[in-house]
Amino acid sequence: MNHIKFLIYSLFFALFFLGSANAQTLSLKSPNEKIKIEINTIDQLSMTVFFEEKQIIKNTALGLKLGDGRVFGLSPKLKSSKVADINEITEITIPNKDKVVKNTFSQMTLNFRQNYQVIFRAYDDGIAYRFVDRDTRSKNVISEKMNLSLPEGATTYFAWEQSMYSNNERLYNNTSVSKLKEGDFCSLPVLFESQGIKFLFTETSVFDYPIMYLEKTARNNFSPKIPKFVLEAAPNEAFSPDRNQIITKEAEYIAEISGKKAYPWRLFIISDQDATFVESNLVAQLSGKSKIEDPTWIKPGKVAWDWWNANNITGVDFRAGINQETYKYYIDFAAENDIEYVILDEGWTKSTTEIYESNPEIDIKKLIEYGRQKDVGIILWVLWKPLDDDTDGLLKLYSDWGAVGIKVDFMQRGDQYMVNSYERIAKIAAKYKLLVDYHGAFKPAGIERIWPNLVTYEGVMGNEQVKWQVRHFPYSETPFPINPEHNLTIPFIRMAAGPMDYTPGAMTNVNNPRNMKANFIRPMTLGTRAHQVAMYTVFESPIQMLCDAPSVYKKEQETVNFIKQIPTTWDETHVLEAALSDYLVVARKKDEMWFLGAMTDDTKRSFDVKLSFLEPDTPYQVQVYRDGINADKNAIDYSFEIKQLDSNSTINIPMASGGGYSAIFKKN
């Protein structure tokens, strides 16, 4: 009898401990149950991710090492877990994609004994996780762990970086993960593919913490590469010391934390449909709420831009250049075409470091007042370093002059100090009701949601790179990689992180690389004219440039008349056709109007698209701007026509090699 009792007790305890061990492997599914995260809390916190039962991310260890001796994720002692299904509505203050977003997800919050949490979320279009430190003491972060492990045969679109001191303007090179060398690293976002499933990794809600790069560490593994905390930096005396720095002293840690801390969201957009990566709002959904109580003063719009066209205007009776008459010409052009802004780029100040007064050829106060009288706002370019030295004083001065925004250039760092500087500049600019555009910058990572006057970022290889040959970029096989294929890659990767200031609108276009030439004064672009025009609908940026010269646009008034009707923020976005690097057809709504933009790579294509997104039983007048019949010979050739269509109609979208197509739908 005692023997039987012993066996019963032994079986009980065996089942108890087996159940306890199994309880340490947790599972979280997306609302549509296509995505599943398996979370292991035995020995080392890790996750495995499945899409429709296919394993796409393997046993990936997660953790944080802190200077106070704690190591989050290592030998975790789980105290409790909580699962919740959330269904919210999120309104985007400055919506570059959708004004209202359904924020639906499943969330698991894990509480651990070392006074920290890990929060996992599963959405229908991806997953995210973040660490939360509940300890109130000050500490340093030594390193972050995310040993991303991918299946055999995975491929990637990899934005190779050569240094973490970078302007983050890179090509997305499609290659096998196995071909990457140990130590190769990229800026974010980065896209991977395995078993027909694509997953894009990026970050958001990055506040008071450095940005992340991703480094190849083993055959199919990647780990975070994060800038160290900068102790000293000095001008690079050998190369443009006004804008380039050398990091001369770094700490042995990546961040200084003063108390409780919610660390950035690490997120993956996951789908077997390429359209998802253009439609996803995950970065915005995970980025927090605006701190600007009344944002009505933030006015998105278009900009007449001087630098790309080198102030190269013609047909005037004054010497064109960085002077009063030239900028009055820009303002007149903007006013005549309902363009909201003019940027004064590099050269308007006394020097690039003496930025409290304009150069002798410009009376800045009178020029800004001239623009105000014509309802054209002036945005002023400024280097980051002198702005960082006296942010409040300088922005107050510019605001007192009447300027409406700043374009900040050459940050080129992503350490904790620089991330804080991004937010501090945006916050002070908001105090003076100034818009902010960051160039020489990392990708959007949440600050733009908290301070929506930060309307756009560069962090993309855009039109400016056609002004010179770019063989110096790693893994570029052509001196002119800003081509239609590149233009059909960035909407699926870089634009998934947020708005990008690509600066479209070139009027000199060629569709044969043999005819492409670098010209700093009179630049040209690869792809057709209609390809450039379609960018205004396809590419997202609440401040959108017209990069060419006003005197060129005056000769192309029909094109300008079309472009100026296209908004820069949107109420709804719907992708109709999509293939990464190949083509994209997108429909966007603003108020009662719809706008359609389509672009293709070097392959000639045609699509028949049903207009079921239009309001039923309602006739629409449709303006169409498309490739001309001879666009294959002369990329400038285009056709403009007006049609009458409705929601029952099907529209044919023909595109030449490197071509584009745009349509504006207005109710009759």
C-alpha positions in Angstrom: 0.0 0.0 0.0 2.8 2.4 0.9 4.5 1.4 -2.4 1.3 2.4 -4.3 1.1 5.7 -2.4 4.7 6.4 -3.3 4.0 5.8 -7.0 1.0 8.1 -6.9 2.9 10.9 -5.2 5.8 10.5 -7.6 3.5 10.7 -10.6 1.8 13.8 -9.1 5.0 15.6 -8.6 6.3 14.6 -12.0 3.2 16.0 -13.7 3.4 19.1 -11.5 6.9 20.0 -12.5 6.3 19.0 -16.2 3.3 21.4 -16.1 5.4 24.1 -14.6 8.1 23.8 -17.2 5.5 23.8 -20.0 3.9 26.9 -18.5 7.2 28.7 -19.2 6.6 28.3 -23.0 3.9 30.8 -23.8 2.0 31.5 -27.0 0.4 34.6 -28.5 -1.5 34.8 -31.7 -2.6 37.7 -33.9 -6.4 38.5 -34.1 -6.6 36.7 -37.4 -4.5 33.8 -36.0 -2.1 33.9 -39.0 0.8 35.0 -36.9 2.0 33.2 -33.7 4.7 34.0 -31.3 6.1 31.3 -29.1 7.9 32.8 -26.0 10.3 30.7 -24.0 11.1 31.8 -20.5 13.2 28.8 -19.4 16.9 29.7 -19.0 16.9 32.5 -21.7 14.0 34.6 -22.8 13.5 33.9 -26.5 10.9 34.0 -29.2 10.0 31.9 -32.3 7.6 33.4 -34.9 5.3 31.5 -37.2 3.3 32.7 -40.2 0.5 30.3 -41.1 2.5 27.5 -39.3 5.7 28.3 -41.2 8.6 29.1 -38.9 10.2 32.4 -40.1 12.1 33.5 -37.0 13.9 30.8 -35.0 14.5 30.7 -31.2 15.7 34.3 -31.1 17.2 35.3 -27.7 16.1 38.7 -26.3 17.7 40.7 -23.5 19.3 43.8 -22.0 22.5 44.0 -20.0 22.5 46.9 -17.5 25.3 48.5 -15.6 23.6 47.8 -12.2 24.3 44.1 -12.7 20.9 43.0 -13.9 20.7 41.1 -17.2 17.1 41.1 -18.5 16.2 37.9 -20.3 18.9 35.7 -18.8 17.7 33.0 -16.4 14.3 34.8 -16.2 12.1 34.3 -13.2 8.6 34.8 -14.4 6.3 36.2 -11.7 3.1 36.6 -13.7 1.7 37.0 -17.2 -1.3 38.7 -18.6 -3.0 38.5 -22.0 -5.3 41.1 -23.4 -7.1 41.6 -26.7 -7.1 45.3 -27.6 -9.4 47.0 -30.1 -8.9 50.7 -30.4 -9.1 53.5 -32.9 -6.0 55.6 -33.4 -6.2 59.0 -35.1 -3.0 60.2 -36.8 -2.3 63.9 -36.3 -0.5 64.4 -39.6 -1.5 61.3 -41.6 0.9 60.4 -44.4 -1.0 57.2 -45.0 -4.4 56.9 -43.1 -6.1 59.4 -40.9 -7.9 56.8 -38.7 -6.3 53.5 -37.9 -7.9 50.4 -36.4 -5.5 49.5 -33.6 -6.3 45.8 -33.1 -3.9 43.4 -31.5 -3.3 40.7 -28.8 -0.9 41.6 -26.0 1.0 39.6 -23.5 2.7 41.3 -20.6 5.3 39.3 -18.7 6.5 40.4 -15.3 9.9 39.2 -14.0 11.5 39.2 -10.6 14.3 41.6 -11.5 11.7 44.4 -11.6 11.2 44.4 -15.3 8.5 43.6 -17.9 8.5 42.4 -21.5 5.5 43.2 -23.6 4.7 41.3 -26.7 2.1 42.3 -29.3 0.7 40.4 -32.2 -1.1 42.3 -35.0 -2.6 40.9 -38.2 0.4 42.5 -40.1 3.2 41.9 -37.7 4.6 41.6 -34.2 6.4 43.8 -31.7 8.1 43.6 -28.3 9.7 45.9 -25.8 11.4 45.8 -22.4 10.2 48.0 -19.6 12.4 48.7 -16.6 10.4 49.5 -13.5 13.4 50.3 -11.3 13.6 54.0 -10.4 17.4 54.2 -9.9 19.8 55.6 -12.4 21.8 53.0 -14.5 23.6 52.5 -17.8 22.6 50.1 -20.6 25.7 48.1 -21.6 24.2 46.2 -24.5 21.0 44.8 -26.0 20.5 41.3 -27.2 18.3 40.1 -30.1 20.0 37.1 -31.7 17.8 37.1 -34.7 18.0 33.6 -36.2 16.6 33.0 -39.7 15.8 29.8 -41.5 18.2 28.3 -44.2 17.7 29.9 -47.6 16.5 33.3 -46.3 17.2 36.3 -48.5 17.3 40.0 -47.7 17.2 43.5 -49.1 20.2 44.8 -47.2 21.1 48.5 -46.8 24.8 48.0 -46.2 26.4 50.6 -44.0 30.2 51.2 -43.7 30.0 53.2 -40.5 27.4 54.2 -37.8 28.4 57.8 -38.6 26.1 57.8 -41.6 23.5 59.9 -43.4 21.6 56.6 -43.8 21.1 57.1 -47.6 21.7 53.6 -48.9 20.6 51.1 -51.6 18.6 48.0 -50.7 20.6 45.2 -52.2 18.8 41.9 -52.7 21.1 39.0 -51.7 21.1 35.7 -49.9 21.6 35.9 -46.2 24.3 33.2 -46.5 26.3 35.4 -48.7 26.7 38.2 -46.2 30.0 38.2 -44.3 30.3 38.3 -40.6 30.5 42.0 -39.6 28.3 43.2 -42.5 25.7 45.5 -41.0 22.8 47.6 -42.3 20.6 50.5 -41.2 17.0 49.9 -40.6 14.5 49.1 -41.9 15.7 45.8 -43.4 13.6 43.2 -45.2 14.0 39.4 -45.2 12.2 36.7 -47.1 11.9 33.0 -46.3 9.5 30.3 -47.7 7.5 33.0 -49.6 7.0 35.1 -46.5 8.5 38.6 -46.2 9.3 40.2 -42.8 10.6 43.7 -42.3 12.4 44.7 -39.1 12.6 48.2 -37.8 12.1 50.1 -34.5 9.9 52.8 -33.1 9.2 54.8 -29.9 12.9 55.5 -29.8 13.2 58.1 -27.1 16.3 58.9 -25.0 18.0 55.9 -26.4 20.2 55.2 -29.5 19.0 53.8 -32.8 19.8 50.3 -33.8 21.7 48.8 -36.8 21.7 45.1 -37.5 24.9 43.1 -37.9 25.5 39.6 -39.4 27.1 37.5 -36.7 26.9 33.9 -37.9 25.6 31.9 -40.9 21.9 32.9 -40.5 22.1 35.1 -37.4 22.0 38.8 -36.8 22.5 40.9 -33.7 22.0 44.6 -32.7 24.8 47.0 -33.5 24.1 50.1 -31.4 26.2 53.3 -31.2 28.0 53.8 -27.9 27.3 56.8 -25.7 29.3 59.7 -27.1 31.6 61.4 -24.6 33.5 63.7 -27.0 33.1 64.6 -30.6 35.2 67.1 -32.7 35.0 68.6 -36.1 36.5 66.6 -38.9 39.2 69.1 -40.0 40.1 67.0 -43.0 36.6 67.0 -44.5 33.9 69.7 -44.2 34.4 70.5 -40.5 31.3 72.7 -40.4 29.1 69.6 -40.9 31.2 66.4 -40.3 32.4 65.2 -37.0 34.8 62.6 -35.6 33.7 60.7 -32.5 36.9 61.0 -30.4 35.7 59.3 -27.2 33.0 56.8 -26.4 31.8 55.2 -23.2 31.6 51.4 -22.7 27.8 51.6 -22.6 25.2 52.6 -25.1 22.8 54.7 -22.9 22.4 56.5 -19.6 19.0 56.0 -18.0 17.8 58.1 -15.1 14.9 55.9 -13.8 12.0 53.9 -15.0 12.3 53.3 -18.7 10.1 51.9 -21.5 12.7 50.9 -24.2 12.0 51.1 -27.9 9.6 48.8 -29.7 11.3 46.2 -31.9 8.9 45.4 -34.6 8.4 43.1 -37.6 5.9 43.7 -40.3 5.1 40.2 -41.6 3.1 39.1 -44.7 3.0 37.0 -47.9 1.5 40.0 -49.7 3.8 42.8 -50.8 1.0 45.3 -50.5 1.1 44.9 -46.7 4.4 46.7 -46.4 3.0 49.8 -48.1 -0.3 49.8 -46.2 1.0 48.9 -42.7 0.7 51.6 -40.0 2.6 49.6 -37.4 5.3 52.2 -36.8 2.7 54.9 -36.2 0.5 52.6 -34.0 3.4 51.9 -31.7 4.8 55.4 -31.4 2.6 57.1 -28.8 0.4 60.2 -28.9 1.1 63.8 -29.9 2.3 66.3 -27.2 1.0 69.2 -29.2 -2.4 70.1 -27.8 -3.6 72.2 -30.8 -1.8 71.0 -34.0 -4.0 73.0 -36.3 -1.1 75.4 -37.1 0.8 72.5 -38.7 0.2 72.9 -42.4 1.5 70.1 -44.7 2.1 71.2 -48.3 4.4 71.5 -51.2 7.7 73.3 -51.4 9.5 75.2 -54.3 13.1 74.1 -53.6 16.2 75.8 -54.7 19.3 73.6 -54.0 18.5 70.7 -56.4 18.2 73.0 -59.4 21.1 75.2 -58.2 19.0 78.4 -58.5 19.3 77.9 -62.2 16.5 80.0 -63.5 16.3 81.6 -67.0 14.4 84.3 -68.8 15.0 86.9 -66.2 16.7 90.3 -66.2 18.8 89.7 -63.1 21.7 87.5 -62.2 20.3 84.3 -60.8 21.8 82.9 -57.6 21.4 83.1 -53.9 20.1 86.6 -53.8 16.9 88.6 -53.1 15.6 88.7 -56.7 16.0 85.0 -57.2 14.1 84.1 -54.1 11.4 86.6 -54.9 11.1 84.8 -58.2 10.7 81.5 -56.3 8.0 83.1 -54.1 6.1 84.5 -57.1 6.2 81.0 -58.8 4.9 79.4 -55.6 2.1 82.0 -55.1 1.0 81.6 -58.8 0.7 77.8 -58.3 -0.8 77.5 -54.8 2.5 76.1 -53.5 2.6 76.6 -49.8 6.4 77.0 -49.1 9.8 78.0 -50.4 13.0 76.6 -48.9 16.1 78.7 -48.7 18.7 76.0 -48.7 22.5 76.2 -48.1 24.0 79.6 -48.9 21.3 82.0 -47.5 23.2 82.6 -44.2 26.3 84.7 -43.8 28.2 81.4 -43.6 27.2 77.8 -42.7 28.3 78.5 -39.1 27.4 82.2 -38.9 23.6 81.5 -39.0 22.2 84.5 -37.1 22.1 86.7 -40.2 21.7 86.3 -43.9 24.3 86.8 -46.5 24.7 90.3 -47.9 22.7 89.5 -51.0 19.6 88.7 -49.0 17.4 90.9 -46.7 15.9 88.0 -44.9 13.2 89.9 -43.0 12.0 91.7 -46.2 12.0 88.4 -48.1 10.0 86.6 -45.5 7.5 89.4 -45.4 7.3 89.4 -49.2 6.4 85.7 -49.0 3.8 86.3 -46.2 2.1 88.9 -48.3 1.7 86.3 -51.0 0.7 83.5 -48.6 4.0 81.6 -49.1 5.8 80.5 -46.0 9.7 80.4 -45.9 11.6 77.4 -44.5 15.2 77.9 -43.6 18.0 75.4 -44.0 20.5 75.1 -41.1 23.3 72.8 -40.1 22.7 70.7 -37.1 25.8 71.6 -35.0 25.3 75.3 -34.7 21.5 74.8 -34.2 22.3 72.3 -31.4 24.5 74.9 -29.7 21.8 77.4 -29.4 18.5 75.8 -30.3 16.1 78.1 -28.4 17.8 81.3 -29.3 18.1 80.5 -32.9 14.6 79.2 -33.4 13.1 82.2 -31.6 15.1 84.5 -33.9 13.9 82.7 -37.0 10.3 82.7 -35.7 10.6 86.4 -34.9 11.6 87.0 -38.5 8.4 85.2 -39.6 9.9 81.9 -40.9 7.5 78.9 -40.7 10.0 76.0 -40.6 13.5 74.7 -40.6 15.3 72.1 -42.6 18.1 70.6 -40.4 21.0 68.9 -42.1 24.0 66.7 -41.5 23.2 65.0 -38.2 24.7 61.7 -39.4 24.7 60.1 -35.9 22.3 57.9 -34.0 23.7 57.8 -30.5 21.6 58.7 -27.5 22.6 62.4 -27.5 21.6 62.7 -31.1 18.3 61.0 -30.7 17.6 63.4 -27.8 18.6 66.3 -30.0 16.1 65.3 -32.6 13.3 65.4 -30.0 14.6 68.6 -28.3 14.8 70.5 -31.6 11.3 69.4 -32.6 9.9 70.3 -29.2 11.4 73.8 -29.2 10.4 74.3 -32.8 6.8 73.4 -31.8 7.0 76.1 -29.1 7.7 78.6 -31.9 5.2 77.0 -34.3 7.9 75.9 -36.8 7.8 72.9 -39.1 10.9 70.6 -39.1 12.4 68.6 -41.9 15.4 66.4 -41.0 18.1 65.7 -43.7 21.3 63.7 -43.2 19.1 61.8 -40.8 18.2 58.3 -39.7 14.7 56.9 -40.6 11.5 57.9 -38.7 11.4 56.1 -35.4 8.5 57.7 -33.5 9.5 61.2 -32.7 7.3 62.5 -35.5 4.2 61.1 -33.8 5.0 62.8 -30.5 6.0 66.1 -32.2 4.0 66.1 -35.5 5.5 69.4 -36.5 8.4 67.1 -37.5 6.8 66.5 -40.8 9.4 64.5 -42.8 12.8 62.9 -42.8 15.3 62.2 -45.6 17.2 59.0 -44.7 16.6 57.8 -48.2 18.6 57.7 -51.4 16.5 60.2 -53.4 16.7 62.6 -56.3 19.7 64.5 -54.9 21.9 61.5 -55.7 21.5 61.9 -59.4 23.6 65.1 -59.4 26.8 63.1 -59.2 28.0 59.6 -59.8 27.6 57.3 -56.8 30.1 54.5 -57.4 31.4 55.1 -53.9 28.3 53.6 -52.4 29.0 49.9 -51.4 27.7 47.2 -53.7 26.5 49.6 -56.4 26.9 48.1 -59.8 26.1 51.4 -61.6 27.1 55.0 -61.2 23.4 56.0 -61.3 21.5 53.6 -59.0 18.6 56.0 -58.5 16.7 54.2 -61.1 13.1 52.9 -61.5 13.9 49.6 -59.8 15.3 51.6 -56.7 12.2 53.8 -56.8 10.0 50.6 -56.7 12.0 49.2 -53.8 11.9 52.1 -51.3 8.1 52.3 -50.9 8.1 48.7 -49.5 11.1 49.1 -47.2 12.1 52.6 -46.2 8.6 54.1 -46.5 7.3 51.4 -44.1 9.1 53.3 -41.4 7.5 56.6 -42.2 7.6 59.7 -44.4 10.6 60.1 -46.7 11.8 63.3 -48.3 12.8 61.9 -51.7 12.3 65.3 -53.4 10.5 64.4 -56.7 9.6 66.5 -59.6 12.4 66.4 -62.1 11.5 67.6 -65.5 14.6 66.4 -67.5 14.1 62.6 -67.8 15.8 59.8 -69.6 14.9 56.1 -69.8 18.2 54.7 -71.0 21.1 54.6 -68.6 23.5 55.2 -71.5 22.0 58.7 -71.8 22.3 59.5 -68.1 24.8 62.0 -67.1 25.8 63.6 -63.8 25.1 67.4 -63.9 25.2 69.4 -60.7 23.7 72.5 -62.3 21.1 70.9 -64.6 20.4 67.4 -63.2 18.3 64.7 -64.9 16.6 61.5 -63.7 16.2 58.0 -64.9 12.6 57.0 -65.7 9.8 58.8 -67.5 8.2 62.2 -66.8 5.0 60.3 -65.7 7.2 58.2 -63.3 8.3 61.4 -61.5 4.7 62.8 -61.4 3.4 59.5 -60.0 5.8 59.9 -57.0 3.6 62.6 -55.6 0.9 60.0 -55.0 3.0 57.0 -54.4 5.7 58.4 -52.1 4.6 59.6 -48.6 5.8 62.9 -47.2 3.6 65.6 -45.6 6.1 68.2 -47.0 6.7 67.4 -50.7 9.3 69.1 -52.8 9.1 70.4 -56.3 12.8 69.9 -57.0 13.2 71.5 -60.4 13.6 75.2 -61.3 10.6 77.5 -61.5 11.6 78.6 -65.0 11.6 75.0 -66.1 8.2 74.4 -64.5 6.8 77.6 -66.2 7.5 75.8 -69.6 5.7 72.7 -68.2 2.6 74.4 -66.8 0.3 71.5 -67.6 2.4 69.2 -65.5 2.5 71.7 -62.6 -1.2 72.2 -62.8 -1.6 68.5 -62.3 1.0 68.1 -59.5 -0.4 71.0 -57.5 -3.7 69.3 -57.1 -2.2 66.3 -55.3 -2.3 66.5 -51.5 0.6 65.6 -49.2 -1.4 63.9 -46.4 -4.1 61.3 -46.8 -7.3 60.0 -45.2 -7.1 56.5 -46.7 -4.6 54.4 -48.6 -5.3 51.2 -50.6 -2.8 49.3 -52.6 -4.3 47.8 -55.7 -1.3 46.1 -57.3 2.1 45.5 -55.8 5.4 43.6 -56.3 8.6 44.6 -54.4 11.1 46.3 -56.7 8.8 45.8 -59.8 5.6 47.8 -59.6 3.1 49.5 -57.4 -0.4 50.9 -57.9 -1.9 52.8 -55.0 -5.2 54.6 -54.5 -5.4 57.3 -51.8 -8.4 59.4 -50.6 -8.4 63.0 -49.4 -11.7 64.5 -48.3 -14.1 63.7 -51.2 -11.4 63.1 -53.9 -9.4 60.1 -54.9 -5.9 59.9 -56.3 -4.3 57.0 -58.1 -0.5 56.6 -58.6 1.3 53.8 -60.4 5.0 53.2 -61.1 6.9 50.4 -62.8 10.6 49.4 -63.0 12.4 48.9 -66.3 9.7 46.5 -67.5 6.8 47.9 -69.6 3.5 47.0 -67.9 -0.2 47.4 -68.2 -2.9 46.9 -65.5 -6.7 46.9 -65.6 -7.9 48.2 -62.3 -11.5 48.2 -61.1 -12.6 51.5 -59.5 -14.7 49.9 -56.8 -13.0 52.2 -54.2 -15.0 55.1 -55.6 -18.4 56.1 -54.1 -21.1 54.0 -55.7 -23.6 55.6 -58.1 -21.5 58.7 -58.4 -20.0 60.0 -61.6 -16.4 61.3 -61.4 -14.4 63.5 -63.7 -11.0 61.9 -64.0 -7.8 63.7 -65.0 -5.2 61.3 -66.3 -1.4 61.9 -66.6 0.4 59.0 -68.2 3.3 58.0 -70.4 3.1 59.3 -73.9 3.1 56.8 -76.8 6.7 57.7 -77.5 7.9 57.7 -73.9 10.1 54.6 -74.7 12.1 56.8 -77.0 11.8 60.1 -75.2 11.1 59.8 -71.5 9.7 63.4 -71.3 6.8 62.4 -73.5 3.5 62.2 -71.6 -0.2 62.3 -72.3 -2.9 64.3 -70.4 -6.6 63.5 -70.8 -10.0 63.9 -69.0 -12.4 61.0 -68.7 -15.8 60.4 -67.1 -15.9 57.2 -64.9 -17.6 55.7 -61.9 -17.2 52.8 -59.4 -18.4 50.3 -62.0 -15.6 51.3 -64.4 -12.3 49.6 -65.1 -9.3 51.8 -65.9 -6.4 50.7 -68.0 -3.0 51.7 -66.7 -0.4 51.4 -69.4 3.2 52.2 -68.4 6.4 52.4 -70.5 9.7 51.0 -69.3 10.5 53.1 -66.2 7.1 54.6 -66.5 4.3 55.9 -64.4 0.6 56.8 -64.3 -1.5 59.2 -62.2 -5.2 60.0 -62.0 -7.3 62.5 -60.0 -10.9 61.6 -59.4 -13.3 64.4 -58.6 -17.1 64.1 -58.2 -19.0 65.8 -61.0 
